[in-house]
Amino acid sequence: VYVSATDPPVRKRFTIAHELGHLSLHLLDGDVEHVDTADNFRTAADPSAPWTPSRRQEWEANQFAAALLMPAALVRQKWAEIHDLEGLARWFQ
């Protein structure tokens, strides 16, 4: 997994988790390599874009990363304590 040295630590964490999602969900199914491109990210972020296999893989990797970095039970627990979206984001980095 390669990350940009200039990305902030929070972005690096998500990128690594996202790529681990690709490894776990897609590469272990027989693919030998996955390269995220700007087009992958634009398509995955555009709600009007067609739902393609590539877009689905990006969505799945993002869901994996979010679940890894922010487990639902812990998010609910911390939300009960913090009650602030920005504070929750800071807590989970």
N, C-alpha and C positions, 0 to 999 in steps of 0.2 A: 504494500500500500504506500503510495506516494502522496504527500501533502505539501502544499506550498509553504516554504519557510516564512513567507511574509504574512500568511493568514494569522489572525488572532487565535489564541489557544482554544477559545470556545468553538470556533469554526473547525479547527484541526480535530477536536474531539468528535464533532458530528461527522466530519468527513471519514474519519477512521471507523466509526460505528457504522456509517452508511456502507462503506466498502466491506466491512465484516458481514453486513447483511447480504451483499451480493455473493460473497464467498459461501455463506451458509445456505442461502436460498437458491442460488443460481449456478454457481460454479461447481458445487458438489453434485449437481445433476448431470454433469458431463461436459459443460462448457470448459474451455481451457483458459480463457482470458476474458476479462471485462474491462472496457475502458469507458469511463464517463466522459462525455464531451459536453461542450456548451449547449449543443443542440438537445442532448438528453435532458439537461436541466431546464432549458426553456420549455420544451414540450411538456415535461412533467409538471411545471408550474403554471402552464396556461390552461385554464379550465375549459376553453373552447377547442383545444387541440383534440384530434381524434385519439381514441383509446387504442393504442398499439401495444404489441408485446413489449417493446422497449419502454414505453411509458409505464406500463404495468410493473415492469422490473424496477424502475426508478421509484415508483410509489411504494412498492414492497420494501425496498432497501431503506427508504425514509421511515416507514412504519417500524421496521426492525430497529433502526437507530434510535428513534424516539422511545420505543419500549425498553431498549437497553439502557439508555441514559436517564430515562424518567419513568420508572416502573409505575403503573397506574395506582397501585395501593399506596406507594410513597407519595405520589402527587396528591392523592386525596387527603392523606394524613397532613402533609405540609400545607395544603390549601386551608384546612381547618385551623391551622395555627397562624398562618400568614395573612390570608384573605386579601392578597394583593398580587396582581399578575406580574408586575415588574419585580416584586420581591421574590416571587416564586421562580421567575427566570434567573434571578441572581443566585438563588440557593442552588438550583440545578446547573448553573453555569451554562 
